[in-house]
Amino acid sequence: MKYELLLSRIDERLRAMGTPTRPLSERKACLMAGVGENTIRHMKPPREHAPKPENLKRLADVLGVPPAYFLEAAVSDSPAPAEVSLGPVTMEPVQVRSHVQAGVWREAMEWQSEEWFPITVPADPRYPGIPKYGLLVRGDSMDKVYPNGSMVVVIRYTDLGRLPRPGERVVVQRRGAAGFEATLKEYQVDERGRHLLWPRSSHPAFQDPIILPAPSVAMDDAEDVDQTIDCSEEDYSHASGEADLAITALVVGSYRPEY
């Protein structure tokens, strides 16, 4: 099979992103990445279509790996590497401003500016001109996607001008007596229409979602860019017992250093 290594790496990530009994489907991964829904299927026999580098980069982003993890496999698999050339990559600096405990609430406090540090990441053509910043991930409660020590690049939904969409990984803030706290979760809508915030962890302590009330407006019809999915009304309640939650930022990429 022409793209055996590439497809095995994609399959590995689909399994990691799903549940122990049900991996994320190829079609759903493609839809989340904004590529053709048959992009992965068409890499397989009998078609064995050469994948476009930009499509592999988008798939890598939603499946939680650096683009090179798929791009290098595609080049090594292909009898005609020129078809899958990496091409020029524009890099940009992003300032890591704070840390976040994936799946666990902790104080949401930005570091002093002298404590910020830059990382250099590929420029993302999906979000030109939109401010980005980085967060250092601590803990193992999102380790299927962001192992301890990873850094995520995020964009505020108010800058993006829309509400969260199912399948996106997000920064969630909670306001409590001690102030603001933040965590990382994956936003989903289940078959019953419930809005869920999932940890993606191999740890048995982090398997249950927060269940949010439905937003007051439809996702695609929202006109107020300052709106977030919010639980601040007095009569709101959900399974976690949490109150006053807001989804504030979208994770658009991640960087994982080698150790």
N, C-alpha and C positions, 0 to 999 in steps of 0.2 A: 504494500500500500504506500502510495507516494508520500503522504503526510502523516505517517504513523507516529512519529515523535510528537509533532504538533497536536494531533488529535488526542494522544494519550495525556498530554499536559492539560488540554482543555477539559477532558473527561475528569481528570484528577480534581480540577477546580470546581467543576459542576457538582461533584460528590461532596466536596468540602463546603460548598455554599448551600447545600440542601439539608435534609434531615438524615439521620442514620439509615432510614429505610427508603427515602425518596430523594434522589439527587435533583438539583435544579435542572429543568429541562433545557435542551439546546435552543428551542424556539423562544422560551422566556428570556434566556440569557441574551439572545440576539435582539429581542425587543427592548430589553433594558439598556443595551448598548447603542440602540438607535441604528442598527444595521439591518439588512434584509433578513427576514425570519428564517430563511433557508441557508444562510451564510455557512454555518458549520456543516450542515448536511451535504452541501454541494462540494465540500472538500473531500468527501469520502467517495470510494468507487460506487458506480462506474464513472461519475463525472470528474472527480479529482480536479476541480477548478482551483487555480492558483489564488490564494487569499490576498486581498489588497492590504498593504501595510496599515492603512488608516483604520480598516475594520478590525485588524488584530489589536491595534492600540486601544480601540474602544472596548473590545471584549476583555482585554487585560485589565482595563480600569474597573469594569463592573465585577470582574472575578477576583479582584484584589491582589494582582501580581504586577510587577513592572512590565512595561511593554516588551522589553528585550526577552523576557521569558518565552513569549510566543514567537516574536520575530526571529530570534536566533534559531528556534526549532524549525520554523518554516524554511529558512535558508538552508539549514543542514539537510532537510528532507527533500528539497526540490532538486531535480536534475538540471534545472535552469535557474540558478540563483538570481539572475538578473531580473526575473519576473517578480521577485520579492525583495527588491533593493530597499534598504532602510532609508536612503535618501538623506538630505540635510535635515538636521534636527535643531530647531531654535531653542535655546535654554533660557530660563529666567530665574532670578533669585526670589525666594519666598522666605519671609521672616517667621520663625517659630516663636510664638509669643507666650505660650502657656502649655500646660499639660492637661490631659483629660483621662479619667479612669474609665476605661471602656466597660460599659455595662453596669458600672457602680457609680453612685452619686458621690461627688466630692466638690469641694469649694471651687466655684467658678471665678477665679481671680487671675487677671492678666499680670504677667511678670513686669517688673520695672524694665524700661526700655533698654537699659544697659545690660540686662540679662538675656535679651533676645539674641538669637543666632540664626544665620541664613543657611538655607539649603538650596541647591540648584536643581531645578526640575525641568523637564521638557515643557515648553510653552503649550498651553491647551487651546487649540483653535476654536473650541466650542464656546469659550467664554472670553472673547477678546475685550480688553479694557476693563474687566470687572475685578475689583480688588480681591486678593486672596491672602490668606495667612495660614500658618502651620500650627499644629498641636502635637505635642509629644504624647504618645499613647503609653499608659502604664497599666499593668495588670493583665490577666489572661481571660477576661470575660468577653472579649471579642476575638479570641485568638485564632478562630478559623479564618479570619480576614486580616486582622491587624495584630500580630504577635507583640508581646511586650517589647517596647523600645522602638516600634515603628513610629513614623511621623505621617500625619494625614494633612492634606491640603484642603482647605474649606473655603466656601463662599457663603456669605449671608443671603438668606432668601429675600430680604428687603432689597439687596443690590441686584439679585437675579430677577426680581419682578414677578415671581410666581410662588405657588404653594408647593409643598412636597408631593412627590409622585411615588406610588408603590414601587418597592424594590430599591429605593434610594437609601443610602446610609447617611445618617443625620446626627447633628449635635442637638441634644435636648437639654433645656434648662428648666430648673425647678426653683420656685421661690418659697423659702421656708422661714422659720423664725430666726435661723442663723444667717440668713442672707441667700444669695444665689448659689446654686450648685449645678453642675453639668455632667453629662455622660454621653457616650456614643451608643446608638442603636440602629437597627434596620427597620425602616417604616414599611408596613405591609397592610393590605386590606384583605380580610379573609372572605370565604364564601358566604358568610352571614352578614357581610357589610361592615364588620367591626374594624376599627382602625387600631393597629397593633404596633408596638415598639419592641422589637426582638433583639435580645443578645444573640450573638453567633459564636458560641463557645463550645469547646469539647469538655469543659468542666461541669460536673453534675450540679453544682450550686447555681449555675447561670443558664437555666433552660426555660424559664417562664417569661412571657411578655407582659408589658404594661398595656392595658386595654384602654384606649382613649374614647371619649364620646365623639360622635361624628361631627365634622366641621359644619359651620352654619351656612357655608356656601359651597357650591360644587367646585372641585379642583380646577377644571379648565375654564370656569366662568368667573373666577375671582378677579375683581378689578382693583381692589385695595391691596397694593403691594406690601403694606405693613401688616397684613393679616398673617397669622400663623395658626396652626392647630393648637387650640388653647383650652385649658381646663379651669379657667379662673372664676366661672360662675358658681354661686353658692350651691346650686342643686346638682352640680356635676359630681359624679362619683364613678369609680371604675375598680376593676379587680385588685389593682395594686394598693388601693387606698390613698394614692398620691393625689395632690391637688395643685392647681396653678402651674401646669406644665406648658411649655412652648417649644416647638421645633424651630430652631433659629438659624441653622446653617447646613449646607449640603457638602458632603465629602466628595471632592472631584478627583482626588488622586491620593496616592500614598507612596512613601519611600521606606524601604526596609534595609538598614545597613547590614553588612555581613560581619559576623563575629568569628 
